[in-house]
Amino acid sequence: MTALLQSDLPGITLRARGKVRDIWDLGDQLLLVATDRISAFDAVSPTPIPGKGILLTQMSLFWFELLGFPHHLVASTPDKYPEQLKPFASQLEGRSMLVRKAKRFDVECVARGYLVGSGLKDYLKTGSVCGHELPAGLVDGSRLPSPIFTPAAKNDIGHDENVDRETAGRICGPQVVEYLEEATLSLYAKAAAHAESVGIILADTKFEFGLIDGRVSLIDEVLTPDSSRFWPASEYAPGKAQPSFDKQFVRDHYESISWDKNPPAPALPAEVVEKTLDKYREAYRRLTGKNQAPA
Protein backbone atom coordinates (compact mmCIF):
# COMPACT_ATOMS: atom_id res chain seq x y z
CA MET A 1 0.00 0.00 0.00
CA THR A 2 1.26 3.48 -0.88
CA ALA A 3 1.46 5.71 2.19
CA LEU A 4 -0.26 9.10 2.31
CA LEU A 5 2.00 11.58 4.08
CA GLN A 6 -0.37 14.48 3.46
CA SER A 7 -3.56 15.04 1.51
CA ASP A 8 -3.54 17.35 -1.51
CA LEU A 9 -6.90 18.77 -2.60
CA PRO A 10 -6.35 21.68 -5.03
CA GLY A 11 -9.22 24.16 -4.94
CA ILE A 12 -10.35 23.14 -1.44
CA THR A 13 -9.51 25.37 1.54
CA LEU A 14 -7.04 23.80 3.95
CA ARG A 15 -8.02 24.74 7.49
CA ALA A 16 -5.25 22.97 9.39
CA ARG A 17 -2.75 20.14 9.41
CA GLY A 18 -2.51 18.36 12.72
CA LYS A 19 0.01 15.72 13.70
CA VAL A 20 -2.04 13.07 11.86
CA ARG A 21 -5.14 14.68 10.34
CA ASP A 22 -5.56 17.24 7.61
CA ILE A 23 -8.69 19.36 8.00
CA TRP A 24 -10.35 20.88 4.93
CA ASP A 25 -13.04 23.57 5.12
CA LEU A 26 -16.24 23.12 3.10
CA GLY A 27 -18.33 25.92 4.57
CA ASP A 28 -20.71 24.43 7.11
CA GLN A 29 -18.86 21.11 7.01
CA LEU A 30 -15.29 19.87 7.38
CA LEU A 31 -13.44 17.05 5.68
CA LEU A 32 -11.12 15.17 8.05
CA VAL A 33 -8.40 13.18 6.31
CA ALA A 34 -6.39 10.74 8.43
CA THR A 35 -2.94 10.55 6.87
CA ASP A 36 -0.32 7.90 7.57
CA ARG A 37 1.78 10.28 9.63
CA ILE A 38 2.76 9.17 13.11
CA SER A 39 3.95 11.29 15.99
CA ALA A 40 5.90 10.57 19.14
CA PHE A 41 6.89 12.97 21.90
CA ASP A 42 4.98 15.71 20.04
CA ALA A 43 7.10 15.39 16.90
CA VAL A 44 5.91 13.97 13.60
CA SER A 45 8.11 11.24 12.16
CA PRO A 46 9.25 11.70 8.54
CA THR A 47 8.47 8.00 8.08
CA PRO A 48 4.77 7.20 7.56
CA ILE A 49 2.99 4.01 8.64
CA PRO A 50 1.27 2.88 5.39
CA GLY A 51 -2.48 2.42 5.87
CA LYS A 52 -2.54 3.70 9.45
CA GLY A 53 -4.94 6.51 8.55
CA ILE A 54 -7.41 4.03 7.09
CA LEU A 55 -7.28 1.88 10.23
CA LEU A 56 -7.85 4.91 12.48
CA THR A 57 -10.79 6.12 10.42
CA GLN A 58 -12.48 2.73 10.24
CA MET A 59 -12.10 2.23 13.98
CA SER A 60 -13.69 5.60 14.69
CA LEU A 61 -16.59 4.72 12.39
CA PHE A 62 -17.07 1.43 14.27
CA TRP A 63 -17.19 3.20 17.63
CA PHE A 64 -19.51 5.99 16.47
CA GLU A 65 -22.05 3.31 15.58
CA LEU A 66 -21.51 1.15 18.66
CA LEU A 67 -21.65 3.95 21.23
CA GLY A 68 -24.90 5.42 19.97
CA PHE A 69 -23.99 8.93 21.16
CA PRO A 70 -24.68 12.03 19.02
CA HIS A 71 -21.70 12.75 16.77
CA HIS A 72 -20.54 14.96 13.95
CA LEU A 73 -20.28 12.36 11.16
CA VAL A 74 -22.18 13.07 7.94
CA ALA A 75 -20.61 10.59 5.50
CA SER A 76 -17.47 8.49 5.17
CA THR A 77 -17.46 7.38 1.53
CA PRO A 78 -16.45 9.68 -1.34
CA ASP A 79 -19.53 8.77 -3.38
CA LYS A 80 -21.59 10.64 -0.74
CA TYR A 81 -19.32 13.69 -0.64
CA PRO A 82 -19.97 17.04 -2.37
CA GLU A 83 -19.13 17.22 -6.07
CA GLN A 84 -15.98 19.26 -5.56
CA LEU A 85 -14.43 16.33 -3.68
CA LYS A 86 -15.22 13.67 -6.30
CA PRO A 87 -11.91 14.15 -8.23
CA PHE A 88 -10.04 13.16 -5.07
CA ALA A 89 -11.98 9.96 -4.35
CA SER A 90 -9.00 7.62 -4.63
CA GLN A 91 -7.01 9.75 -2.19
CA LEU A 92 -9.89 9.94 0.32
CA GLU A 93 -11.29 6.41 0.15
CA GLY A 94 -11.33 4.73 3.56
CA ARG A 95 -9.41 7.44 5.40
CA SER A 96 -11.74 10.45 5.43
CA MET A 97 -14.88 11.67 7.16
CA LEU A 98 -17.23 14.46 6.14
CA VAL A 99 -18.40 16.04 9.39
CA ARG A 100 -20.54 18.91 10.60
CA LYS A 101 -18.83 21.89 12.14
CA ALA A 102 -19.17 22.11 15.90
CA LYS A 103 -18.45 24.69 18.56
CA ARG A 104 -15.67 22.80 20.31
CA PHE A 105 -15.38 22.69 24.08
CA ASP A 106 -11.77 23.59 24.85
CA VAL A 107 -11.39 20.75 27.31
CA GLU A 108 -10.14 17.31 26.35
CA CYS A 109 -12.20 14.75 28.23
CA VAL A 110 -10.05 11.90 29.52
CA ALA A 111 -11.34 8.79 31.26
CA ARG A 112 -8.83 6.70 33.18
CA GLY A 113 -9.48 3.21 34.48
CA TYR A 114 -5.83 2.44 35.15
CA LEU A 115 -2.88 4.40 36.50
CA VAL A 116 -0.43 5.10 33.69
CA GLY A 117 1.21 7.92 31.75
CA SER A 118 0.79 11.48 33.00
CA GLY A 119 -1.69 10.23 35.60
CA LEU A 120 0.99 8.00 37.13
CA LYS A 121 3.46 10.89 37.19
CA ASP A 122 0.94 13.11 38.99
CA TYR A 123 0.11 10.34 41.46
CA LEU A 124 3.76 9.69 42.33
CA LYS A 125 4.24 13.39 43.06
CA THR A 126 0.99 14.21 44.86
CA GLY A 127 -0.98 11.03 45.59
CA SER A 128 -3.77 12.31 43.38
CA VAL A 129 -4.66 12.75 39.70
CA CYS A 130 -6.37 15.96 38.58
CA GLY A 131 -7.86 16.47 42.02
CA HIS A 132 -8.86 12.82 42.56
CA GLU A 133 -7.31 11.49 45.77
CA LEU A 134 -6.21 7.89 45.20
CA PRO A 135 -5.24 5.08 47.62
CA ALA A 136 -1.61 4.73 48.62
CA GLY A 137 0.53 1.95 47.17
CA LEU A 138 -0.65 2.03 43.56
CA VAL A 139 1.92 1.18 40.89
CA ASP A 140 2.40 1.57 37.15
CA GLY A 141 -0.65 -0.02 35.52
CA SER A 142 -2.73 -0.42 38.68
CA ARG A 143 -6.47 -0.67 38.12
CA LEU A 144 -8.17 2.26 39.81
CA PRO A 145 -10.96 1.65 42.35
CA SER A 146 -13.30 3.19 39.79
CA PRO A 147 -12.73 5.11 36.53
CA ILE A 148 -12.00 8.80 36.92
CA PHE A 149 -12.55 11.86 34.75
CA THR A 150 -9.35 13.86 34.27
CA PRO A 151 -9.89 16.83 31.94
CA ALA A 152 -7.10 18.57 30.07
CA ALA A 153 -7.09 22.14 28.82
CA LYS A 154 -6.73 22.22 25.06
CA ASN A 155 -3.37 23.48 23.89
CA ASP A 156 -2.91 23.68 20.14
CA ILE A 157 0.86 23.97 20.59
CA GLY A 158 2.48 21.09 22.46
CA HIS A 159 0.94 19.00 25.23
CA ASP A 160 -2.57 19.55 26.55
CA GLU A 161 -2.43 20.48 30.23
CA ASN A 162 -4.02 18.25 32.86
CA VAL A 163 -6.39 20.25 35.05
CA ASP A 164 -8.89 19.57 37.83
CA ARG A 165 -12.65 19.80 37.39
CA GLU A 166 -12.80 23.27 38.96
CA THR A 167 -10.36 24.63 36.36
CA ALA A 168 -12.23 22.86 33.56
CA GLY A 169 -15.41 24.50 34.88
CA ARG A 170 -13.84 27.92 34.51
CA ILE A 171 -13.08 27.10 30.88
CA CYS A 172 -16.42 25.61 29.82
CA GLY A 173 -18.79 26.37 32.68
CA PRO A 174 -19.43 24.14 35.74
CA GLN A 175 -22.68 22.65 34.43
CA VAL A 176 -21.13 21.85 31.06
CA VAL A 177 -18.18 20.09 32.68
CA GLU A 178 -20.54 18.14 34.93
CA TYR A 179 -22.36 16.89 31.82
CA LEU A 180 -19.10 16.15 29.98
CA GLU A 181 -17.83 14.14 32.94
CA GLU A 182 -21.01 12.06 33.03
CA ALA A 183 -20.89 11.48 29.26
CA THR A 184 -17.17 10.65 29.29
CA LEU A 185 -17.44 8.05 32.04
CA SER A 186 -20.56 6.52 30.49
CA LEU A 187 -18.89 6.20 27.08
CA TYR A 188 -15.75 4.81 28.67
CA ALA A 189 -17.75 2.17 30.56
CA LYS A 190 -19.50 1.04 27.38
CA ALA A 191 -16.29 0.93 25.36
CA ALA A 192 -14.32 -0.79 28.13
CA ALA A 193 -16.98 -3.49 28.44
CA HIS A 194 -16.83 -4.17 24.72
CA ALA A 195 -13.03 -4.25 24.74
CA GLU A 196 -13.03 -6.61 27.73
CA SER A 197 -15.33 -8.98 25.84
CA VAL A 198 -12.60 -9.46 23.21
CA GLY A 199 -9.71 -9.73 25.65
CA ILE A 200 -8.55 -6.13 25.58
CA ILE A 201 -8.18 -3.68 28.47
CA LEU A 202 -9.10 -0.08 27.70
CA ALA A 203 -6.74 1.59 30.17
CA ASP A 204 -7.70 5.13 29.27
CA THR A 205 -9.04 7.21 26.41
CA LYS A 206 -9.80 10.79 25.48
CA PHE A 207 -12.95 12.20 23.93
CA GLU A 208 -13.59 15.58 22.40
CA PHE A 209 -17.03 17.17 22.39
CA GLY A 210 -18.66 20.12 20.71
CA LEU A 211 -22.07 21.72 20.27
CA ILE A 212 -23.97 21.01 17.05
CA ASP A 213 -27.42 22.62 16.85
CA GLY A 214 -27.32 23.03 20.62
CA ARG A 215 -26.63 19.35 21.26
CA VAL A 216 -23.44 18.00 22.82
CA SER A 217 -21.82 15.73 20.23
CA LEU A 218 -18.70 13.63 19.85
CA ILE A 219 -16.16 15.12 17.47
CA ASP A 220 -12.72 14.17 16.14
CA GLU A 221 -11.51 10.56 16.39
CA VAL A 222 -12.98 8.08 18.86
CA LEU A 223 -11.30 5.19 20.69
CA THR A 224 -8.40 4.60 18.32
CA PRO A 225 -4.91 3.45 19.36
CA ASP A 226 -3.83 7.06 18.82
CA SER A 227 -6.29 8.38 21.42
CA SER A 228 -6.46 5.41 23.80
CA ARG A 229 -4.34 2.84 25.58
CA PHE A 230 -5.40 -0.69 24.63
CA TRP A 231 -3.65 -3.57 26.43
CA PRO A 232 -3.94 -7.33 25.82
CA ALA A 233 -5.74 -8.62 28.92
CA SER A 234 -3.85 -11.92 28.85
CA GLU A 235 -0.53 -10.11 29.42
CA TYR A 236 -1.68 -7.59 32.02
CA ALA A 237 0.69 -7.37 35.00
CA PRO A 238 0.71 -4.20 37.13
CA GLY A 239 4.02 -2.82 38.29
CA LYS A 240 5.58 -2.34 34.87
CA ALA A 241 4.87 -0.96 31.42
CA GLN A 242 2.17 -2.98 29.66
CA PRO A 243 2.29 -4.39 26.12
CA SER A 244 -0.04 -2.25 24.03
CA PHE A 245 -1.81 -1.92 20.69
CA ASP A 246 -0.39 1.44 19.71
CA LYS A 247 2.78 3.28 18.71
CA GLN A 248 4.86 1.95 21.59
CA PHE A 249 7.38 0.46 19.14
CA VAL A 250 7.94 3.98 17.80
CA ARG A 251 8.42 5.46 21.28
CA ASP A 252 10.73 2.60 22.30
CA HIS A 253 12.84 3.02 19.18
CA TYR A 254 13.27 6.73 19.73
CA GLU A 255 14.17 6.14 23.38
CA SER A 256 16.77 3.54 22.34
CA ILE A 257 18.64 5.91 20.02
CA SER A 258 18.91 8.70 22.59
CA TRP A 259 17.08 11.25 20.45
CA ASP A 260 16.68 14.49 22.43
CA LYS A 261 12.96 14.64 21.48
CA ASN A 262 13.31 18.00 19.78
CA PRO A 263 11.87 18.17 16.24
CA PRO A 264 12.53 17.02 13.64
CA ALA A 265 12.10 13.37 14.58
CA PRO A 266 14.53 10.87 13.03
CA ALA A 267 13.41 8.42 10.35
CA LEU A 268 12.08 5.03 11.44
CA PRO A 269 13.53 1.68 10.36
CA ALA A 270 11.32 -0.69 8.35
CA GLU A 271 11.07 -3.16 11.24
CA VAL A 272 9.54 -0.55 13.56
CA VAL A 273 7.09 0.51 10.86
CA GLU A 274 5.90 -3.06 10.28
CA LYS A 275 5.60 -3.94 13.98
CA THR A 276 3.61 -0.78 14.62
CA LEU A 277 1.28 -1.48 11.72
CA ASP A 278 0.78 -5.05 12.94
CA LYS A 279 -0.37 -3.74 16.32
CA TYR A 280 -2.88 -1.34 14.76
CA ARG A 281 -4.21 -4.12 12.55
CA GLU A 282 -4.61 -6.51 15.46
CA ALA A 283 -6.46 -3.90 17.51
CA TYR A 284 -8.79 -3.25 14.57
CA ARG A 285 -9.52 -6.94 13.99
CA ARG A 286 -10.17 -7.76 17.64
CA LEU A 287 -12.25 -4.71 18.47
CA THR A 288 -14.40 -4.65 15.34
CA GLY A 289 -14.70 -8.43 14.96
CA LYS A 290 -13.67 -8.18 11.30
CA ASN A 291 -11.15 -10.83 10.29
CA GLN A 292 -9.53 -8.71 7.60
CA ALA A 293 -8.02 -5.34 8.50
CA PRO A 294 -8.52 -2.71 5.78
CA ALA A 295 -4.78 -2.01 5.55
Summary of the structure (lengths in Angstrom):
residues: 295
radius of gyration: 18.8
end to end distance: 7.6
largest distance: 58.8
contacts: 917
relative contact order: 0.17
helix: 35%
strand: 26%
